[in-house]
Amino acid sequence: MGCASSTVAVADLNKSLKAGESGRSVLLKLEAAPWLLSTPTSVITTTAGTPLHVACEHKQLQVVQQMLSFLSCSPLCTVREALQPYCRRMGQQLPGSPAEGVRMAVDMVNCKGQTPLMYACTVGSPELVKLLLSQGADPWVGDRCGSRTALHYAAMSGSAACVEAILTHVAPRHMSRQGVRLVNARSFCGLTALHYAVFFDHTQAVAELLRHDPLLSAVTSSESYDMLCTCETLSSPLHFAAIKGNAETARQLLQHHALLSAAARGQDPRLQRNAAHQLPWQVAASHHPGSRDLVAMLHPGQALERALGLVPGGGPGSADALRTGPASLATLAAAALQAKLRADLERALPHQEEEGDTEKVEEEQGQGQDGEEDDGLCGVCFAEREQVAPAGCRHGLCGRCAAELCRGMQTARGGRPRPLGCPFCRREVSAFVAVASQPGPSGGQAAACGGRCQLVGASGAVAAGGVIQEA
């Protein structure tokens, strides 16, 4: 085919794509001239985009499906003819199978190194993103304008749906490379997708990225040249929020950090300095001196929960109460131990005897018996008789104080569980045992237990009437 004829054919296909013609019409043109699939659609522009790029740019899902179906269903000779112009331009070998040809087609780049997947992210078409990924598109491909990936383009366009589509529909082999997760992929200047989403004030895209736990401490490796922003090297996403003066985005980043578990939280992002040794609050103060609320929120002098307006501690409205996700193994183990200790108390303290015990102790105290009977009182409240003791140390407690100790093990979800320690020797408590009754003034057994106390512990030993027996 001559040069004039090929130019006319390319222009006709380009016109059909931009006019939004049906996929069937485009398919007929490709069947007549397969080489059109990888030929630049315009000799005037310098991007050298293929028909697949143009179809993605105009969100023509059906046309893209027809193009990929044409390759997958054609014989190898037709596939090679369709991709020969692209392979000549890029110096690549022709595909060895139709499946390999489809993978090559979805990763074709224009003169700027941009793939059809990047086009789909730019125009905000999650359906196209899912289709291209299902056909083998590589989300790690970087362009020639700073090595930005498709995820960077999705963040720049603010399409939270495309961000979600990439991070949830990517093939498992593409989830990470060389120890770096896709959500933390960096451009030539060290910019992550989160940097771009923060800079362009795309709060929904920021929220979607935060759902996939990006690295908040990621910093730029050099001054960026691909954005209208002057930022120092080693700038974090929080520095970008400070530069833009966006309090809402800064709050999103800080709240995400606050909701992380203590083990995964790391350093407060407000303490991270850029190459000019500036903290985020100093950057905000220099760029936006009137934004006092933003500066105050970014200042590390006040607690993070207070800066975010969260309730301190572990109650409702606190950071601990807002954390999501499964509980840690340590938290589950602490809950199991708490349930076991409560079961020990229930076995050691028959319900029908609790009220009688309290009344008898109060009666004895009213009679002024302060001698040997004081030795049998709870060492915490000094109001009731010793009824149980931690296994091992045997420091006596009443049933109520032991129950309060068990309740003290409760922690908010996501917090680090607190082990239960004896209030006297701080030895860790693994079980409660019932104490033998103390002899009263008459030398007999105290009526508090009536000789029916039992030793209950992890070892299974039982003491009836004050005599230890093996269960």
C-alpha positions as CSV (number, residue, x, y, z in Angstrom):
1,M,0.0,0.0,0.0
2,G,1.3,3.4,-0.9
3,C,2.0,6.2,1.4
4,A,-1.0,8.2,0.3
5,S,-3.4,5.2,0.6
6,S,-2.1,4.3,4.1
7,T,-2.4,7.9,5.3
8,V,-6.0,8.0,4.1
9,A,-6.8,4.7,5.8
10,V,-5.3,6.0,9.1
11,A,-7.2,9.2,8.9
12,D,-10.4,7.4,8.2
13,L,-9.9,5.1,11.2
14,N,-9.0,8.0,13.4
15,K,-12.2,9.8,12.3
16,S,-14.3,6.8,13.1
17,L,-12.9,6.5,16.6
18,K,-13.4,10.1,17.4
19,A,-16.9,10.0,16.0
20,G,-17.8,7.2,18.3
21,E,-18.7,4.7,15.6
22,S,-19.7,1.2,16.7
23,G,-17.1,-1.5,17.4
24,R,-18.3,-3.5,14.5
25,S,-17.4,-0.6,12.1
26,V,-13.9,-0.4,13.5
27,L,-13.6,-4.1,13.4
28,L,-14.3,-4.2,9.7
29,K,-11.6,-1.7,9.0
30,L,-9.1,-3.7,11.0
31,E,-10.0,-6.9,9.2
32,A,-9.3,-5.2,5.9
33,A,-6.0,-3.7,7.1
34,P,-4.8,-5.3,10.3
35,W,-1.7,-3.1,10.4
36,L,-3.9,-0.1,11.3
37,L,-4.1,-1.5,14.9
38,S,-0.6,-0.3,15.8
39,T,-0.1,2.5,13.4
40,P,-0.1,6.1,14.8
41,T,-3.6,7.6,14.2
42,S,-2.3,11.0,13.2
43,V,0.8,12.2,11.3
44,I,0.3,15.7,12.6
45,T,0.6,15.1,16.4
46,T,3.8,14.0,18.0
47,T,2.4,11.6,20.5
48,A,2.1,8.7,18.1
49,G,-0.9,7.2,19.8
50,T,-2.4,4.0,18.4
51,P,-6.1,3.4,17.7
52,L,-6.2,1.6,21.1
53,H,-5.0,4.8,22.8
54,V,-7.7,6.9,21.0
55,A,-10.4,4.4,21.9
56,C,-9.4,4.6,25.6
57,E,-9.2,8.4,25.5
58,H,-12.8,8.5,24.3
59,K,-14.0,5.8,26.8
60,Q,-15.1,3.5,24.0
61,L,-15.3,0.3,25.9
62,Q,-17.0,-1.7,23.2
63,V,-14.4,-0.7,20.6
64,V,-11.5,-1.7,22.9
65,Q,-13.2,-5.1,23.4
66,Q,-13.5,-5.6,19.7
67,M,-9.9,-4.7,19.1
68,L,-8.6,-7.1,21.7
69,S,-11.0,-9.8,20.5
70,F,-9.8,-9.3,17.0
71,L,-6.2,-10.1,18.1
72,S,-7.1,-13.0,20.3
73,C,-9.2,-14.7,17.7
74,S,-7.0,-14.1,14.6
75,P,-4.3,-16.4,13.4
76,L,-0.7,-15.7,14.3
77,C,0.1,-14.2,10.9
78,T,-2.7,-11.6,11.2
79,V,-1.6,-10.8,14.7
80,R,2.0,-10.2,13.6
81,E,0.8,-8.0,10.7
82,A,-1.3,-6.0,13.1
83,L,1.6,-5.4,15.5
84,Q,4.4,-5.1,12.9
85,P,4.3,-1.2,12.7
86,Y,4.7,-1.0,16.5
87,C,7.4,-3.6,16.7
88,R,9.4,-1.7,14.0
89,R,9.1,1.6,15.9
90,M,10.1,0.1,19.2
91,G,12.7,-2.4,18.0
92,Q,10.8,-5.3,19.5
93,Q,10.4,-8.9,18.2
94,L,7.0,-9.9,16.7
95,P,4.8,-11.9,19.1
96,G,5.0,-15.6,19.1
97,S,1.3,-16.3,19.8
98,P,-2.0,-14.4,19.7
99,A,-2.0,-14.3,23.6
100,E,1.4,-12.7,23.5
101,G,0.1,-10.2,20.9
102,V,-2.8,-9.2,23.1
103,R,-0.4,-8.5,26.0
104,M,1.8,-6.5,23.7
105,A,-1.1,-4.5,22.5
106,V,-2.4,-3.4,25.9
107,D,1.1,-2.2,26.8
108,M,1.8,-0.3,23.6
109,V,3.2,3.2,24.4
110,N,3.2,6.4,22.5
111,C,6.1,8.8,22.2
112,K,5.6,9.9,25.8
113,G,5.7,6.4,27.0
114,Q,2.0,6.4,27.9
115,T,0.0,3.2,27.7
116,P,-3.8,2.7,27.1
117,L,-4.1,2.0,30.8
118,M,-2.8,5.4,31.6
119,Y,-5.3,6.9,29.1
120,A,-8.1,5.0,30.8
121,C,-7.0,6.4,34.2
122,T,-6.7,9.9,32.9
123,V,-10.3,10.0,31.6
124,G,-11.6,8.1,34.7
125,S,-13.0,4.9,33.2
126,P,-12.7,2.1,35.7
127,E,-14.4,-0.3,33.3
128,L,-11.6,0.1,30.8
129,V,-9.1,-0.2,33.6
130,K,-10.5,-3.6,34.6
131,L,-10.7,-4.8,31.0
132,L,-7.1,-3.8,30.2
133,L,-5.8,-5.4,33.5
134,S,-7.7,-8.6,32.7
135,Q,-6.0,-8.8,29.4
136,G,-2.5,-8.5,31.0
137,A,-1.8,-4.8,31.1
138,D,1.2,-4.1,33.3
139,P,0.4,-1.4,35.9
140,W,4.1,-0.9,36.7
141,V,5.0,0.6,33.3
142,G,6.3,4.1,33.7
143,D,6.0,6.9,31.2
144,R,8.8,9.0,29.8
145,C,7.6,12.1,31.7
146,G,9.0,11.1,35.0
147,S,8.4,7.4,35.2
148,R,4.8,7.8,36.3
149,T,2.6,4.7,36.5
150,A,-1.1,4.3,35.7
151,L,-1.8,4.6,39.4
152,H,-0.1,8.1,39.3
153,Y,-2.4,9.0,36.5
154,A,-5.4,7.9,38.4
155,A,-4.4,10.0,41.4
156,M,-3.7,13.0,39.2
157,S,-7.1,12.8,37.6
158,G,-8.8,12.3,41.0
159,S,-10.6,9.1,39.9
160,A,-11.1,7.1,43.1
161,A,-12.8,4.4,41.1
162,C,-9.8,3.9,38.9
163,V,-7.5,3.8,41.9
164,E,-9.8,1.1,43.4
165,A,-9.9,-0.8,40.1
166,I,-6.1,-0.9,39.8
167,L,-5.4,-1.9,43.4
168,T,-8.1,-4.5,43.6
169,H,-8.0,-6.1,40.1
170,V,-4.3,-6.2,39.4
171,A,-2.9,-9.6,38.9
172,P,-1.2,-11.1,42.0
173,R,2.2,-11.1,40.2
174,H,2.0,-7.3,39.8
175,M,1.1,-6.5,43.5
176,S,4.7,-5.8,44.4
177,R,8.1,-5.7,42.7
178,Q,11.5,-5.8,44.4
179,G,9.9,-5.5,47.8
180,V,7.8,-2.4,46.9
181,R,4.0,-2.5,46.9
182,L,2.2,-1.0,43.9
183,V,0.5,1.6,46.1
184,N,4.0,2.9,47.0
185,A,5.4,2.9,43.5
186,R,7.4,6.1,42.9
187,S,8.1,8.3,40.0
188,F,11.6,9.4,38.9
189,C,11.4,12.2,41.6
190,G,10.2,9.8,44.3
191,L,6.6,10.9,44.1
192,T,4.0,8.3,45.0
193,A,0.3,8.3,43.9
194,L,-0.5,9.8,47.3
195,H,1.7,12.8,46.7
196,Y,-0.2,13.5,43.5
197,A,-3.6,13.0,45.0
198,V,-2.7,15.3,47.9
199,F,-1.2,18.0,45.6
200,F,-4.3,18.1,43.4
201,D,-6.7,18.2,46.3
202,H,-8.5,15.0,45.3
203,T,-9.8,14.0,48.7
204,Q,-11.8,11.0,47.4
205,A,-8.7,9.6,45.7
206,V,-6.7,10.2,48.9
207,A,-9.3,8.3,50.9
208,E,-9.2,5.4,48.4
209,L,-5.4,5.3,48.5
210,L,-5.4,5.3,52.3
211,R,-7.7,2.3,52.3
212,H,-4.7,0.3,50.9
213,D,-2.3,1.5,53.6
214,P,0.2,3.6,51.6
215,L,3.5,4.7,53.1
216,L,2.9,8.1,54.7
217,S,6.6,8.6,55.3
218,A,7.4,8.3,51.5
219,V,9.5,11.4,50.5
220,T,10.6,12.9,47.3
221,S,14.1,12.1,46.1
222,S,14.6,15.4,44.1
223,E,12.7,18.5,43.3
224,S,9.7,17.7,41.1
225,Y,9.7,19.1,37.6
226,D,6.4,17.6,36.4
227,M,4.1,19.7,38.5
228,L,3.5,23.4,39.0
229,C,4.8,23.1,42.5
230,T,8.1,24.2,44.2
231,C,8.8,21.7,46.9
232,E,12.0,20.8,48.7
233,T,13.6,17.4,48.5
234,L,12.4,14.8,51.1
235,S,8.9,16.2,51.1
236,S,6.3,13.9,52.4
237,P,2.5,13.9,51.4
238,L,1.9,15.9,54.6
239,H,4.4,18.5,53.4
240,F,2.4,18.7,50.1
241,A,-0.8,19.2,52.1
242,A,0.9,22.0,54.0
243,I,2.1,23.6,50.7
244,K,-1.4,23.5,49.3
245,G,-2.9,24.7,52.6
246,N,-5.5,21.9,52.4
247,A,-6.6,21.2,56.0
248,E,-9.1,18.5,54.9
249,T,-6.4,16.5,53.2
250,A,-4.0,17.0,56.0
251,R,-6.6,15.7,58.4
252,Q,-7.2,12.6,56.3
253,L,-3.5,11.8,56.5
254,L,-3.2,12.4,60.2
255,Q,-6.4,10.5,61.0
256,H,-5.1,7.5,59.0
257,H,-2.0,7.5,61.0
258,A,-3.9,7.8,64.3
259,L,-6.1,4.8,63.4
260,L,-3.1,2.5,62.7
261,S,-2.3,0.1,65.5
262,A,0.6,1.0,67.8
263,A,2.8,-1.6,66.2
264,A,2.3,-0.3,62.6
265,R,2.0,3.4,63.4
266,G,5.7,4.4,63.3
267,Q,6.8,8.0,63.6
268,D,4.3,10.9,63.8
269,P,4.3,12.3,60.2
270,R,4.2,15.8,61.8
271,L,7.8,15.2,62.9
272,Q,9.2,14.5,59.4
273,R,11.6,17.1,58.1
274,N,12.3,18.0,54.5
275,A,15.7,18.8,53.0
276,A,15.4,22.4,54.4
277,H,14.9,20.9,57.9
278,Q,11.3,22.2,57.9
279,L,8.4,20.4,59.6
280,P,5.0,20.4,57.9
281,W,3.6,23.0,60.2
282,Q,6.6,25.3,59.4
283,V,5.9,24.8,55.7
284,A,2.2,25.6,56.2
285,A,3.1,28.7,58.2
286,S,5.4,30.0,55.5
287,H,3.0,29.4,52.6
288,H,-0.3,30.1,54.4
289,P,0.3,32.3,57.4
290,G,-3.4,33.0,57.8
291,S,-4.3,29.3,58.1
292,R,-4.0,29.1,61.9
293,D,-6.1,26.0,62.2
294,L,-4.0,24.1,59.8
295,V,-0.8,25.2,61.5
296,A,-2.1,24.2,64.9
297,M,-3.2,20.8,63.6
298,L,0.2,20.2,62.1
299,H,2.1,21.3,65.1
300,P,3.6,18.3,67.0
301,G,3.4,20.2,70.3
302,Q,-0.1,19.0,70.9
303,A,-1.3,15.4,71.1
304,L,-2.4,13.9,67.8
305,E,-5.9,12.9,69.1
306,R,-6.4,16.4,70.5
307,A,-5.3,18.0,67.2
308,L,-7.9,15.9,65.3
309,G,-10.6,16.5,67.8
310,L,-10.7,12.8,68.9
311,V,-11.6,11.8,72.5
312,P,-8.4,10.9,74.4
313,G,-8.2,7.4,75.9
314,G,-10.1,4.4,74.7
315,G,-13.7,5.5,75.0
316,P,-16.3,6.2,72.2
317,G,-15.0,8.7,69.7
318,S,-11.4,7.9,70.4
319,A,-8.9,6.7,67.8
320,D,-8.9,3.2,69.4
321,A,-12.7,3.0,69.0
322,L,-12.6,4.1,65.4
323,R,-10.0,1.5,64.3
324,T,-11.2,-1.1,61.9
325,G,-10.0,-4.5,60.8
326,P,-9.5,-7.8,62.7
327,A,-8.2,-7.8,66.2
328,S,-4.6,-8.8,66.8
329,L,-3.7,-12.3,68.1
330,A,-2.5,-10.6,71.4
331,T,-5.9,-9.0,71.8
332,L,-7.7,-12.3,71.2
333,A,-5.4,-14.1,73.7
334,A,-6.1,-11.4,76.3
335,A,-9.8,-11.9,75.8
336,A,-9.5,-15.6,76.2
337,L,-7.5,-15.2,79.4
338,Q,-10.1,-12.8,80.7
339,A,-12.9,-15.2,80.1
340,K,-10.9,-18.0,81.8
341,L,-10.3,-15.8,84.9
342,R,-14.0,-15.0,85.1
343,A,-14.8,-18.6,84.9
344,D,-12.4,-19.3,87.8
345,L,-14.2,-16.7,89.9
346,E,-17.6,-18.2,89.2
347,R,-16.4,-21.6,90.3
348,A,-14.6,-20.3,93.4
349,L,-17.4,-18.0,94.5
350,P,-20.9,-19.6,94.8
351,H,-23.5,-16.9,94.2
352,Q,-25.6,-17.9,97.2
353,E,-22.8,-17.2,99.6
354,E,-21.7,-13.7,98.5
355,E,-24.4,-11.8,100.4
356,G,-24.0,-13.8,103.6
357,D,-20.2,-13.3,103.6
358,T,-20.5,-9.5,103.4
359,E,-23.1,-9.3,106.2
360,K,-20.9,-11.4,108.5
361,V,-17.8,-9.4,107.9
362,E,-19.6,-6.1,108.6
363,E,-21.0,-7.6,111.8
364,E,-17.6,-8.7,113.0
365,Q,-16.1,-5.3,112.2
366,G,-18.9,-3.6,114.1
367,Q,-18.0,-5.6,117.2
368,G,-14.5,-4.1,117.2
369,Q,-12.6,-7.4,116.5
370,D,-9.4,-5.9,115.0
371,G,-7.0,-8.5,116.1
372,E,-6.3,-11.6,114.1
373,E,-9.5,-11.2,112.0
374,D,-7.9,-8.2,110.1
375,D,-5.4,-10.7,108.6
376,G,-8.3,-12.3,106.7
377,L,-9.6,-9.2,105.0
378,C,-9.1,-8.2,101.4
379,G,-5.9,-6.3,101.0
380,V,-7.5,-3.9,98.5
381,C,-10.8,-2.8,99.9
382,F,-10.4,-4.0,103.6
383,A,-14.2,-4.5,103.6
384,E,-14.7,-8.1,102.8
385,R,-13.1,-11.4,103.5
386,E,-10.4,-12.9,101.3
387,Q,-12.1,-15.3,99.0
388,V,-9.7,-15.8,96.1
389,A,-6.0,-15.4,95.3
390,P,-3.8,-15.4,92.2
391,A,-2.4,-18.8,91.6
392,G,1.3,-18.8,92.7
393,C,1.5,-15.7,94.9
394,R,-1.7,-16.3,97.0
395,H,-2.2,-12.6,97.9
396,G,-5.9,-12.8,99.0
397,L,-8.7,-10.7,97.4
398,C,-12.4,-10.5,97.8
399,G,-14.6,-11.6,94.9
400,R,-15.5,-8.0,94.0
401,C,-12.0,-6.7,93.8
402,A,-10.9,-9.8,91.7
403,A,-13.7,-9.1,89.3
404,E,-12.7,-5.5,89.0
405,L,-9.2,-6.6,88.1
406,C,-10.6,-8.8,85.3
407,R,-12.5,-5.9,83.9
408,G,-9.3,-3.8,83.9
409,M,-7.9,-6.1,81.2
410,Q,-10.4,-4.8,78.7
411,T,-8.8,-2.6,76.0
412,A,-10.2,-0.8,73.0
413,R,-9.9,-2.6,69.7
414,G,-6.5,-2.1,68.1
415,G,-4.9,-1.2,71.4
416,R,-2.1,-3.2,73.1
417,P,-3.7,-5.6,75.6
418,R,-2.6,-5.1,79.2
419,P,-1.6,-8.3,81.2
420,L,-3.3,-8.8,84.5
421,G,-0.9,-8.4,87.4
422,C,-1.3,-9.1,91.1
423,P,-1.9,-5.7,92.9
424,F,0.7,-6.6,95.5
425,C,3.6,-8.3,93.9
426,R,2.8,-7.4,90.2
427,R,3.2,-11.1,89.2
428,E,1.2,-12.0,86.1
429,V,-2.1,-13.7,87.0
430,S,-2.9,-16.8,85.0
431,A,-5.6,-18.3,87.3
432,F,-7.6,-17.5,90.4
433,V,-7.8,-20.0,93.3
434,A,-10.1,-20.0,96.3
435,V,-8.4,-19.4,99.7
436,A,-9.0,-21.7,102.6
437,S,-11.2,-20.2,105.3
438,Q,-9.5,-18.4,108.2
439,P,-10.0,-19.5,111.8
440,G,-12.2,-17.1,113.8
441,P,-12.1,-16.1,117.5
442,S,-13.7,-19.4,118.5
443,G,-10.9,-21.3,116.6
444,G,-13.4,-22.9,114.2
445,Q,-13.9,-22.4,110.5
446,A,-15.2,-19.0,109.5
447,A,-18.8,-19.1,108.5
448,A,-17.9,-17.2,105.3
449,C,-17.0,-20.4,103.5
450,G,-18.7,-23.0,105.6
451,G,-15.9,-25.5,104.8
452,R,-16.9,-25.6,101.2
453,C,-14.1,-23.5,99.6
454,Q,-12.5,-25.1,96.6
455,L,-9.1,-24.4,95.0
456,V,-9.6,-23.7,91.3
457,G,-6.7,-23.2,89.0
458,A,-5.1,-24.1,85.8
459,S,-3.5,-27.3,87.3
460,G,-6.8,-28.8,88.2
461,A,-6.0,-29.1,91.9
462,V,-9.0,-28.9,94.2
463,A,-9.0,-28.1,97.9
464,A,-12.1,-29.1,99.9
465,G,-12.3,-28.0,103.5
466,G,-8.9,-26.5,103.4
467,V,-7.1,-29.7,102.3
468,I,-5.6,-29.8,98.9
469,Q,-6.5,-32.8,96.8
470,E,-5.6,-33.7,93.2
471,A,-8.6,-33.6,90.8
